[in-house]
């Protein structure tokens, strides 16, 4: 069975990247604690913010906490054990947007009115939706992969139930 014949493809974030972000957050958390011990009030904000970031990155390292799953019906994004499924038919197309210095896979919906916040998101970034990670690929390669899965899914006639 070739890559084009797969029924499901699951992509996961790079673990080393999450571990690196966790370590950086831990370092800033320790720095915040030292600020607090030296009487600097802003240390509470630093320690609290980066401590929370560290916990999020630790959680993302847990099995099943985050992934992108491509199926013949659509794609499921899972982050911090919460999932959202989007059917291929609801997506007009995929592209790449740059937010700050980060390239992200973006997409637009076929029916903008059906998706809360899509217009605001488009006004802010130029896209109605975006993936939270590139799952070990470049944003361009992931957008191309998702475009291919969408094209294949929408071209295949579905069996009708009688």
N, C-alpha and C positions, 0 to 999 in steps of 0.2 A: 504494500500500500504506500503510495507516494505522499508527499506533503500536501498535494492538492486534494487528496482523498480523505484527509482527516475530518472527523466529525467534531472534534473538540481540540483546542489548543490552549493550554494554560501557561501564562507567563507570570513570573514572580519578580519583585524588586530585587536588586542586588543586595545580598546580605551584608557584604563588606561596606557598602555605602551607608546602610542604616547603622551599622556598628560604628563607623567613623563619626557620623552625626551624633550618635549617642555619647561617644567619648568626648567630642568637642563640647557638647552640652554639659557633660559631667565636669569638665574643666572649668567652664564658666560658672557652674553651680558652686564649685569649691571656691572660686574667686569671689563670688558673692558672699559666701560664708566668712571669708577672711575680711571682706569689707565690713560686714556686720560686727565682727569681733574688734575691728579698729574704730568702731563708732560711726561709720559712714551709713547714713540712713538709706541711701539708694541700693545698698547691698541686699536689702529685703526684696526689692523688685528684681534685681539680677538673679539672686538665688531662686526665687519663686518661679520666674519665667523660664530660666534654663533648666531648673529642676523638672518643671512640667514637660518641657521639650524632651528631656532625657527619658522620662517615663513613656512618652509617645513613641520614641524611637525604640525603646526596649520592647514595647508591645508589638511594634511592627516586625520585630525579629522572631516573634512567636509563630509556630506553624499555623497556617490557615488564616493569618491576620490580614494579609494583603495579597491580591493577585488580579490579573486580567485574564478572563476566560472568553475565548472566541468560540462560538458554536454556529451551527447552520442557521439558527434563528436570530442571533444577535450577539451582543457582548455584555459581560457582567464585570463590573468593577467592584472589588472588595477592598475595603480599607478599614482597619480597626474593627474587624468582624462585622461590618455593616456592608450589605451588598445592594447594588442597583443594576437592574437589567435594562438594556436598551435594545429594542429590535432593530435589525438592519433597515427595515422599511421606514423607521422613524428618523433616519439620518440621511441628510441630503448629500453629505460628502465629508471627507477628512482632509486635514491640512496641518500645517505647522505654524504656530504663533510664537513670538518671542515675548516673554513677560520678564521684565528686567533683563537679566543676562541669560535666562533659561529658555531653551526651546522646548515647547510642549506640543503634544498631539492635540489638535483641536477638531471640532466638528460642529456642523450646523444641522438644525432639525428641519424636517419637511413641514412641520406644523409648529411654528414658533409659539403660537397662542397656547398650545397644550403643555408647554414647559415653563413653569414658574421661574422667573429670574433670567430667562434666556435673552430677553431684549436688553436688560441691564448689563448682562455679561458681554453681549455683543458690543454695546456702547463703550464698555470699559476696555475690552481686550481685542475686539474685532472678531470674536468667535462666540458662539452660543454655549459651547461646552468644551471641556478639556479633560484629558486624563491626568491623574495625579503623579504619574511616573512614566518613564519610557521602558521600564521592565528589561533592562539590560541591552536595549537596542538604541540606535540613534532615533531621534524623533521622526526624521524623514523615513527611515526604514520601517518603523512601526506604523506610520501613517500609510505607507505603501502596502504593508501587509494587511492592514485593516480594510483598505480600499479593495484589495483583491478578494478577501473573504466576503465583503459586502456584495461585490459584483457577482461572485460565484453563487452566493445565497439567493440573490434576487433573480438570477438567470435560470435557476433550477425550478422547473414546475413542481409544485407540491401535489402529492396524491390527494384526491378528493375523497371525502367520506360519503358513502351512500347509505 
